[in-house]
Amino acid sequence: MGALRFRGACILLGKKMVKVFIDGKEGTTGLKIFERMAKRDDVVVETLPEERRKDAAARKECLNRADVVFLCLPDAAARESVSLIENDRVKVIDASTAHRTDPAWAYGFPELSKTHEGRIKNSNRIAVPGCHASGFISLVYPLIAGGLVGRDYPFVCHSVTGYSGGGKKMIAEYEGESRSAELDSPRQYGLSQNHKHLPEMQFVCGLDEKPIFNPIVSDYYSGMCVTVPIYSRLMQKKLSVNELRQYFEEYYASHGFINVAKETKAYLPANTLVGTNQMEIYIDGNDDRIVLASVFDNLGKGASGAAVQCMNIMLGLDESLSLI
């Protein structure tokens, strides 16, 4: 056991603490989860010293000793970590893309339906939604679930994000002293229409086709605004802007982390919910062309916040514990 380091004690006032292992703690999502765990007195985080971080035997030991494992890794490494877990009681929360379209894994967006929430409560395997996908699905899933649009609707999605979503390499690029002047401008990417979130967006919403997806990275650290425009004439059940807003208000009424704005804005910034696990939905436009937008923190509800929320639900705790 010399390979392991422990933060905190294993017993708190006679209560057994939850043992957490974050595999990939050095990445942006892993660091944010670690920060959120540091606020809690019911968790002990199990870590490896730097020299043993890539030691498969040491990682396997940590993975099987933990009550809850967060995977903050590339897809292949996440699958490898899952293969090393032999203890059936270990609860795994995967922040990678690896298992988001795997029916055997619960999809970590409890607000979508009672079924999603129930699966999270009763599963030991949770796939955390992607950041862009979280915004798209928060807007499109209710439309499909309510029969307001068909699964064949030709969706288009625009998404503006801060550069933290690109990980350490992109953060260093944007924050470097001699950076390119191109970084001063918003940059559209994913032009080949093969973005890694597209399969998830289609699968979770049950769409016949993937949407056209235009992600844009801009010169600010974090925060995201995902926009989906729709033509009311193509809806199966036509609603006015106000009626559609009321529908979304009722759909998410019982969920504390999602709020449907009652007022529109002249400008809709993407960074107003940074540092939180909140998501705000806006319904605007006119009765012919309606614009739906979802604003949240790509590092919060779009990553680490969603992961911690899922952990709380899995453990039967208040879902807002250590989240704002």
Contacts in CASP RR format, 6 or more apart in sequence:
PFRMAT RR
TARGET T0000
AUTHOR 0000-0000-0000
METHOD contacts of the structure
MODEL  1
MGALRFRGACILLGKKMVKVFIDGKEGTTGLKIFERMAKRDDVVVETLPE
ERRKDAAARKECLNRADVVFLCLPDAAARESVSLIENDRVKVIDASTAHR
TDPAWAYGFPELSKTHEGRIKNSNRIAVPGCHASGFISLVYPLIAGGLVG
RDYPFVCHSVTGYSGGGKKMIAEYEGESRSAELDSPRQYGLSQNHKHLPE
MQFVCGLDEKPIFNPIVSDYYSGMCVTVPIYSRLMQKKLSVNELRQYFEE
YYASHGFINVAKETKAYLPANTLVGTNQMEIYIDGNDDRIVLASVFDNLG
KGASGAAVQCMNIMLGLDESLSLI
3 48 0 8 1.000
3 49 0 8 1.000
3 52 0 8 1.000
3 55 0 8 1.000
3 58 0 8 1.000
3 61 0 8 1.000
4 46 0 8 1.000
4 47 0 8 1.000
4 48 0 8 1.000
4 58 0 8 1.000
4 61 0 8 1.000
4 62 0 8 1.000
5 46 0 8 1.000
5 47 0 8 1.000
5 48 0 8 1.000
5 49 0 8 1.000
6 44 0 8 1.000
6 45 0 8 1.000
6 46 0 8 1.000
6 47 0 8 1.000
7 44 0 8 1.000
7 45 0 8 1.000
7 46 0 8 1.000
7 47 0 8 1.000
8 17 0 8 1.000
8 44 0 8 1.000
8 45 0 8 1.000
9 17 0 8 1.000
9 44 0 8 1.000
10 16 0 8 1.000
10 17 0 8 1.000
10 19 0 8 1.000
10 44 0 8 1.000
11 17 0 8 1.000
12 41 0 8 1.000
12 42 0 8 1.000
15 42 0 8 1.000
17 42 0 8 1.000
17 43 0 8 1.000
17 44 0 8 1.000
18 42 0 8 1.000
18 43 0 8 1.000
18 44 0 8 1.000
18 67 0 8 1.000
18 68 0 8 1.000
18 315 0 8 1.000
19 43 0 8 1.000
19 44 0 8 1.000
19 46 0 8 1.000
19 65 0 8 1.000
19 66 0 8 1.000
19 67 0 8 1.000
19 68 0 8 1.000
20 37 0 8 1.000
20 43 0 8 1.000
20 44 0 8 1.000
20 45 0 8 1.000
20 46 0 8 1.000
20 66 0 8 1.000
20 67 0 8 1.000
20 68 0 8 1.000
20 69 0 8 1.000
20 70 0 8 1.000
20 311 0 8 1.000
21 45 0 8 1.000
21 46 0 8 1.000
21 47 0 8 1.000
21 62 0 8 1.000
21 63 0 8 1.000
21 65 0 8 1.000
21 66 0 8 1.000
21 68 0 8 1.000
21 69 0 8 1.000
21 70 0 8 1.000
22 30 0 8 1.000
22 33 0 8 1.000
22 34 0 8 1.000
22 37 0 8 1.000
22 45 0 8 1.000
22 47 0 8 1.000
22 69 0 8 1.000
22 70 0 8 1.000
22 72 0 8 1.000
23 59 0 8 1.000
23 62 0 8 1.000
23 63 0 8 1.000
23 69 0 8 1.000
23 70 0 8 1.000
23 71 0 8 1.000
23 72 0 8 1.000
23 73 0 8 1.000
23 81 0 8 1.000
24 30 0 8 1.000
24 71 0 8 1.000
24 72 0 8 1.000
24 73 0 8 1.000
25 31 0 8 1.000
25 33 0 8 1.000
25 34 0 8 1.000
25 47 0 8 1.000
25 72 0 8 1.000
26 53 0 8 1.000
27 72 0 8 1.000
27 167 0 8 1.000
27 168 0 8 1.000
28 164 0 8 1.000
28 165 0 8 1.000
28 166 0 8 1.000
28 167 0 8 1.000
28 168 0 8 1.000
28 171 0 8 1.000
28 299 0 8 1.000
28 303 0 8 1.000
29 72 0 8 1.000
29 95 0 8 1.000
29 299 0 8 1.000
29 303 0 8 1.000
29 304 0 8 1.000
29 307 0 8 1.000
30 70 0 8 1.000
30 72 0 8 1.000
30 95 0 8 1.000
30 304 0 8 1.000
32 299 0 8 1.000
32 300 0 8 1.000
32 303 0 8 1.000
32 304 0 8 1.000
32 305 0 8 1.000
33 70 0 8 1.000
33 72 0 8 1.000
33 304 0 8 1.000
33 305 0 8 1.000
33 307 0 8 1.000
33 308 0 8 1.000
34 45 0 8 1.000
35 304 0 8 1.000
36 304 0 8 1.000
36 305 0 8 1.000
36 308 0 8 1.000
36 322 0 8 1.000
36 323 0 8 1.000
37 43 0 8 1.000
37 45 0 8 1.000
37 308 0 8 1.000
37 322 0 8 1.000
38 45 0 8 1.000
39 322 0 8 1.000
40 321 0 8 1.000
40 322 0 8 1.000
42 317 0 8 1.000
46 62 0 8 1.000
46 65 0 8 1.000
46 66 0 8 1.000
48 55 0 8 1.000
48 58 0 8 1.000
48 59 0 8 1.000
48 62 0 8 1.000
52 58 0 8 1.000
53 59 0 8 1.000
56 84 0 8 1.000
59 81 0 8 1.000
59 84 0 8 1.000
60 84 0 8 1.000
63 69 0 8 1.000
63 81 0 8 1.000
63 84 0 8 1.000
63 85 0 8 1.000
63 90 0 8 1.000
64 84 0 8 1.000
64 85 0 8 1.000
64 86 0 8 1.000
64 87 0 8 1.000
64 90 0 8 1.000
65 87 0 8 1.000
66 90 0 8 1.000
67 89 0 8 1.000
67 90 0 8 1.000
67 91 0 8 1.000
68 90 0 8 1.000
68 91 0 8 1.000
68 92 0 8 1.000
68 93 0 8 1.000
68 311 0 8 1.000
68 314 0 8 1.000
68 315 0 8 1.000
69 81 0 8 1.000
69 85 0 8 1.000
69 90 0 8 1.000
69 91 0 8 1.000
69 92 0 8 1.000
69 93 0 8 1.000
70 93 0 8 1.000
70 95 0 8 1.000
70 307 0 8 1.000
70 311 0 8 1.000
71 77 0 8 1.000
71 78 0 8 1.000
71 81 0 8 1.000
71 82 0 8 1.000
71 92 0 8 1.000
71 93 0 8 1.000
71 94 0 8 1.000
71 95 0 8 1.000
71 96 0 8 1.000
72 95 0 8 1.000
72 96 0 8 1.000
73 81 0 8 1.000
73 96 0 8 1.000
74 96 0 8 1.000
75 96 0 8 1.000
75 97 0 8 1.000
75 98 0 8 1.000
76 98 0 8 1.000
77 96 0 8 1.000
78 94 0 8 1.000
78 96 0 8 1.000
78 98 0 8 1.000
78 99 0 8 1.000
79 98 0 8 1.000
82 92 0 8 1.000
82 94 0 8 1.000
82 98 0 8 1.000
82 99 0 8 1.000
85 92 0 8 1.000
88 124 0 8 1.000
89 124 0 8 1.000
90 124 0 8 1.000
91 124 0 8 1.000
91 125 0 8 1.000
91 126 0 8 1.000
91 311 0 8 1.000
91 314 0 8 1.000
91 315 0 8 1.000
92 124 0 8 1.000
92 125 0 8 1.000
92 126 0 8 1.000
93 126 0 8 1.000
93 128 0 8 1.000
93 307 0 8 1.000
93 310 0 8 1.000
93 311 0 8 1.000
93 314 0 8 1.000
94 105 0 8 1.000
94 125 0 8 1.000
94 126 0 8 1.000
94 127 0 8 1.000
94 128 0 8 1.000
95 128 0 8 1.000
95 303 0 8 1.000
95 304 0 8 1.000
95 307 0 8 1.000
97 130 0 8 1.000
97 196 0 8 1.000
97 197 0 8 1.000
97 200 0 8 1.000
98 127 0 8 1.000
99 105 0 8 1.000
99 125 0 8 1.000
99 127 0 8 1.000
100 107 0 8 1.000
100 127 0 8 1.000
100 129 0 8 1.000
100 130 0 8 1.000
100 133 0 8 1.000
100 199 0 8 1.000
100 200 0 8 1.000
100 203 0 8 1.000
100 204 0 8 1.000
101 199 0 8 1.000
101 200 0 8 1.000
101 203 0 8 1.000
101 204 0 8 1.000
102 127 0 8 1.000
104 125 0 8 1.000
105 123 0 8 1.000
105 125 0 8 1.000
105 126 0 8 1.000
105 127 0 8 1.000
106 116 0 8 1.000
106 118 0 8 1.000
106 119 0 8 1.000
106 120 0 8 1.000
106 122 0 8 1.000
106 123 0 8 1.000
106 125 0 8 1.000
106 126 0 8 1.000
106 127 0 8 1.000
107 116 0 8 1.000
107 119 0 8 1.000
107 126 0 8 1.000
107 127 0 8 1.000
107 129 0 8 1.000
107 204 0 8 1.000
108 116 0 8 1.000
108 120 0 8 1.000
108 126 0 8 1.000
108 127 0 8 1.000
108 128 0 8 1.000
108 129 0 8 1.000
108 306 0 8 1.000
108 310 0 8 1.000
109 116 0 8 1.000
109 129 0 8 1.000
109 134 0 8 1.000
109 137 0 8 1.000
109 138 0 8 1.000
109 204 0 8 1.000
109 306 0 8 1.000
110 116 0 8 1.000
110 117 0 8 1.000
110 118 0 8 1.000
110 120 0 8 1.000
110 255 0 8 1.000
110 309 0 8 1.000
110 310 0 8 1.000
110 313 0 8 1.000
110 319 0 8 1.000
111 117 0 8 1.000
111 138 0 8 1.000
111 252 0 8 1.000
111 255 0 8 1.000
111 257 0 8 1.000
111 258 0 8 1.000
112 137 0 8 1.000
112 138 0 8 1.000
112 141 0 8 1.000
112 142 0 8 1.000
112 145 0 8 1.000
112 204 0 8 1.000
113 141 0 8 1.000
113 145 0 8 1.000
117 313 0 8 1.000
120 126 0 8 1.000
120 310 0 8 1.000
120 313 0 8 1.000
120 314 0 8 1.000
121 313 0 8 1.000
121 314 0 8 1.000
121 316 0 8 1.000
123 314 0 8 1.000
124 314 0 8 1.000
126 310 0 8 1.000
126 314 0 8 1.000
128 302 0 8 1.000
128 303 0 8 1.000
128 306 0 8 1.000
128 307 0 8 1.000
128 310 0 8 1.000
129 137 0 8 1.000
129 200 0 8 1.000
129 204 0 8 1.000
129 302 0 8 1.000
129 306 0 8 1.000
130 197 0 8 1.000
130 200 0 8 1.000
130 302 0 8 1.000
130 303 0 8 1.000
131 161 0 8 1.000
131 165 0 8 1.000
131 197 0 8 1.000
131 224 0 8 1.000
131 298 0 8 1.000
131 302 0 8 1.000
131 303 0 8 1.000
132 157 0 8 1.000
132 159 0 8 1.000
132 161 0 8 1.000
132 195 0 8 1.000
132 197 0 8 1.000
132 201 0 8 1.000
132 213 0 8 1.000
132 215 0 8 1.000
132 224 0 8 1.000
132 226 0 8 1.000
133 197 0 8 1.000
133 200 0 8 1.000
133 201 0 8 1.000
133 204 0 8 1.000
134 226 0 8 1.000
134 279 0 8 1.000
134 294 0 8 1.000
134 296 0 8 1.000
134 301 0 8 1.000
134 302 0 8 1.000
134 306 0 8 1.000
135 159 0 8 1.000
135 224 0 8 1.000
135 226 0 8 1.000
135 279 0 8 1.000
135 294 0 8 1.000
135 296 0 8 1.000
136 155 0 8 1.000
136 157 0 8 1.000
136 159 0 8 1.000
136 197 0 8 1.000
136 201 0 8 1.000
136 205 0 8 1.000
136 211 0 8 1.000
136 213 0 8 1.000
136 226 0 8 1.000
136 228 0 8 1.000
136 294 0 8 1.000
137 200 0 8 1.000
137 201 0 8 1.000
137 204 0 8 1.000
137 205 0 8 1.000
138 226 0 8 1.000
138 258 0 8 1.000
138 279 0 8 1.000
138 281 0 8 1.000
138 294 0 8 1.000
139 226 0 8 1.000
139 228 0 8 1.000
139 281 0 8 1.000
139 292 0 8 1.000
139 293 0 8 1.000
139 294 0 8 1.000
140 155 0 8 1.000
140 201 0 8 1.000
140 205 0 8 1.000
140 207 0 8 1.000
140 211 0 8 1.000
140 228 0 8 1.000
141 204 0 8 1.000
141 205 0 8 1.000
142 148 0 8 1.000
142 247 0 8 1.000
142 248 0 8 1.000
142 251 0 8 1.000
142 252 0 8 1.000
143 149 0 8 1.000
143 153 0 8 1.000
143 230 0 8 1.000
144 150 0 8 1.000
144 151 0 8 1.000
144 205 0 8 1.000
144 206 0 8 1.000
144 207 0 8 1.000
145 251 0 8 1.000
146 237 0 8 1.000
147 236 0 8 1.000
147 237 0 8 1.000
148 235 0 8 1.000
148 236 0 8 1.000
148 237 0 8 1.000
148 239 0 8 1.000
148 244 0 8 1.000
148 247 0 8 1.000
149 230 0 8 1.000
149 234 0 8 1.000
149 235 0 8 1.000
149 236 0 8 1.000
150 236 0 8 1.000
151 205 0 8 1.000
151 206 0 8 1.000
151 207 0 8 1.000
151 208 0 8 1.000
152 207 0 8 1.000
152 208 0 8 1.000
152 209 0 8 1.000
153 207 0 8 1.000
153 230 0 8 1.000
153 234 0 8 1.000
154 209 0 8 1.000
154 211 0 8 1.000
154 212 0 8 1.000
154 234 0 8 1.000
155 207 0 8 1.000
155 211 0 8 1.000
155 212 0 8 1.000
155 228 0 8 1.000
155 230 0 8 1.000
156 211 0 8 1.000
156 212 0 8 1.000
156 213 0 8 1.000
156 214 0 8 1.000
156 228 0 8 1.000
156 229 0 8 1.000
157 201 0 8 1.000
157 211 0 8 1.000
157 212 0 8 1.000
157 213 0 8 1.000
157 214 0 8 1.000
157 226 0 8 1.000
157 227 0 8 1.000
157 228 0 8 1.000
158 214 0 8 1.000
158 216 0 8 1.000
158 226 0 8 1.000
158 227 0 8 1.000
158 228 0 8 1.000
159 213 0 8 1.000
159 214 0 8 1.000
159 215 0 8 1.000
159 216 0 8 1.000
159 224 0 8 1.000
159 225 0 8 1.000
159 226 0 8 1.000
159 227 0 8 1.000
160 186 0 8 1.000
160 216 0 8 1.000
160 218 0 8 1.000
160 224 0 8 1.000
160 225 0 8 1.000
160 226 0 8 1.000
160 270 0 8 1.000
161 215 0 8 1.000
161 216 0 8 1.000
161 217 0 8 1.000
161 218 0 8 1.000
161 223 0 8 1.000
161 224 0 8 1.000
161 270 0 8 1.000
161 298 0 8 1.000
162 217 0 8 1.000
162 218 0 8 1.000
162 219 0 8 1.000
162 220 0 8 1.000
162 221 0 8 1.000
162 222 0 8 1.000
162 223 0 8 1.000
162 224 0 8 1.000
162 270 0 8 1.000
162 271 0 8 1.000
162 298 0 8 1.000
163 170 0 8 1.000
163 171 0 8 1.000
163 173 0 8 1.000
163 174 0 8 1.000
163 217 0 8 1.000
163 218 0 8 1.000
163 219 0 8 1.000
163 220 0 8 1.000
163 221 0 8 1.000
164 170 0 8 1.000
164 171 0 8 1.000
164 221 0 8 1.000
164 222 0 8 1.000
164 298 0 8 1.000
164 299 0 8 1.000
165 217 0 8 1.000
165 222 0 8 1.000
165 298 0 8 1.000
165 299 0 8 1.000
166 217 0 8 1.000
170 217 0 8 1.000
171 221 0 8 1.000
173 179 0 8 1.000
173 183 0 8 1.000
174 183 0 8 1.000
174 219 0 8 1.000
183 219 0 8 1.000
184 219 0 8 1.000
185 219 0 8 1.000
186 216 0 8 1.000
186 217 0 8 1.000
186 218 0 8 1.000
186 219 0 8 1.000
187 216 0 8 1.000
187 217 0 8 1.000
187 218 0 8 1.000
188 214 0 8 1.000
188 215 0 8 1.000
188 216 0 8 1.000
189 215 0 8 1.000
189 216 0 8 1.000
189 217 0 8 1.000
190 213 0 8 1.000
190 214 0 8 1.000
190 215 0 8 1.000
193 210 0 8 1.000
193 212 0 8 1.000
193 213 0 8 1.000
195 213 0 8 1.000
195 215 0 8 1.000
197 213 0 8 1.000
198 210 0 8 1.000
198 211 0 8 1.000
198 213 0 8 1.000
199 210 0 8 1.000
201 207 0 8 1.000
201 210 0 8 1.000
201 211 0 8 1.000
201 213 0 8 1.000
202 209 0 8 1.000
202 210 0 8 1.000
202 211 0 8 1.000
211 228 0 8 1.000
218 270 0 8 1.000
220 270 0 8 1.000
220 271 0 8 1.000
221 274 0 8 1.000
222 271 0 8 1.000
222 274 0 8 1.000
222 275 0 8 1.000
222 297 0 8 1.000
222 298 0 8 1.000
222 299 0 8 1.000
223 270 0 8 1.000
223 271 0 8 1.000
223 273 0 8 1.000
223 274 0 8 1.000
223 295 0 8 1.000
223 296 0 8 1.000
223 297 0 8 1.000
223 298 0 8 1.000
223 299 0 8 1.000
224 270 0 8 1.000
224 295 0 8 1.000
224 296 0 8 1.000
224 297 0 8 1.000
224 298 0 8 1.000
224 302 0 8 1.000
225 268 0 8 1.000
225 269 0 8 1.000
225 270 0 8 1.000
225 293 0 8 1.000
225 294 0 8 1.000
225 295 0 8 1.000
226 293 0 8 1.000
226 294 0 8 1.000
226 295 0 8 1.000
227 291 0 8 1.000
227 292 0 8 1.000
227 293 0 8 1.000
227 294 0 8 1.000
228 291 0 8 1.000
228 292 0 8 1.000
228 293 0 8 1.000
229 289 0 8 1.000
229 290 0 8 1.000
229 291 0 8 1.000
229 292 0 8 1.000
230 289 0 8 1.000
230 290 0 8 1.000
230 292 0 8 1.000
231 288 0 8 1.000
231 289 0 8 1.000
231 290 0 8 1.000
232 238 0 8 1.000
232 239 0 8 1.000
232 240 0 8 1.000
232 287 0 8 1.000
232 288 0 8 1.000
232 289 0 8 1.000
232 290 0 8 1.000
233 288 0 8 1.000
239 247 0 8 1.000
240 287 0 8 1.000
241 283 0 8 1.000
241 284 0 8 1.000
241 285 0 8 1.000
241 286 0 8 1.000
241 287 0 8 1.000
241 290 0 8 1.000
244 283 0 8 1.000
244 290 0 8 1.000
244 292 0 8 1.000
245 260 0 8 1.000
245 262 0 8 1.000
245 283 0 8 1.000
248 260 0 8 1.000
248 281 0 8 1.000
248 283 0 8 1.000
249 260 0 8 1.000
249 262 0 8 1.000
252 258 0 8 1.000
252 259 0 8 1.000
252 260 0 8 1.000
252 281 0 8 1.000
256 320 0 8 1.000
257 277 0 8 1.000
257 278 0 8 1.000
257 279 0 8 1.000
257 301 0 8 1.000
257 309 0 8 1.000
257 319 0 8 1.000
257 320 0 8 1.000
257 323 0 8 1.000
258 278 0 8 1.000
258 279 0 8 1.000
258 280 0 8 1.000
258 281 0 8 1.000
259 278 0 8 1.000
259 279 0 8 1.000
259 280 0 8 1.000
259 281 0 8 1.000
260 280 0 8 1.000
260 281 0 8 1.000
260 282 0 8 1.000
260 283 0 8 1.000
261 280 0 8 1.000
261 281 0 8 1.000
261 282 0 8 1.000
261 283 0 8 1.000
264 282 0 8 1.000
264 284 0 8 1.000
264 285 0 8 1.000
265 282 0 8 1.000
268 282 0 8 1.000
268 293 0 8 1.000
268 295 0 8 1.000
269 295 0 8 1.000
270 295 0 8 1.000
272 280 0 8 1.000
272 295 0 8 1.000
273 279 0 8 1.000
273 280 0 8 1.000
273 295 0 8 1.000
273 296 0 8 1.000
273 297 0 8 1.000
273 301 0 8 1.000
274 297 0 8 1.000
274 299 0 8 1.000
275 297 0 8 1.000
275 299 0 8 1.000
275 300 0 8 1.000
275 324 0 8 1.000
276 297 0 8 1.000
276 300 0 8 1.000
276 301 0 8 1.000
276 323 0 8 1.000
276 324 0 8 1.000
277 297 0 8 1.000
277 300 0 8 1.000
277 301 0 8 1.000
277 305 0 8 1.000
277 306 0 8 1.000
277 308 0 8 1.000
277 309 0 8 1.000
277 320 0 8 1.000
277 323 0 8 1.000
277 324 0 8 1.000
278 296 0 8 1.000
278 297 0 8 1.000
278 301 0 8 1.000
278 324 0 8 1.000
279 294 0 8 1.000
279 295 0 8 1.000
279 296 0 8 1.000
279 301 0 8 1.000
280 294 0 8 1.000
280 295 0 8 1.000
280 296 0 8 1.000
281 292 0 8 1.000
281 293 0 8 1.000
281 294 0 8 1.000
281 295 0 8 1.000
282 291 0 8 1.000
282 292 0 8 1.000
282 293 0 8 1.000
282 294 0 8 1.000
282 295 0 8 1.000
283 290 0 8 1.000
283 291 0 8 1.000
283 292 0 8 1.000
284 290 0 8 1.000
284 291 0 8 1.000
284 293 0 8 1.000
285 291 0 8 1.000
296 302 0 8 1.000
299 305 0 8 1.000
300 306 0 8 1.000
305 323 0 8 1.000
308 321 0 8 1.000
308 322 0 8 1.000
308 323 0 8 1.000
309 319 0 8 1.000
309 320 0 8 1.000
309 323 0 8 1.000
312 318 0 8 1.000
312 319 0 8 1.000
312 320 0 8 1.000
312 321 0 8 1.000
312 322 0 8 1.000
312 323 0 8 1.000
313 319 0 8 1.000
END
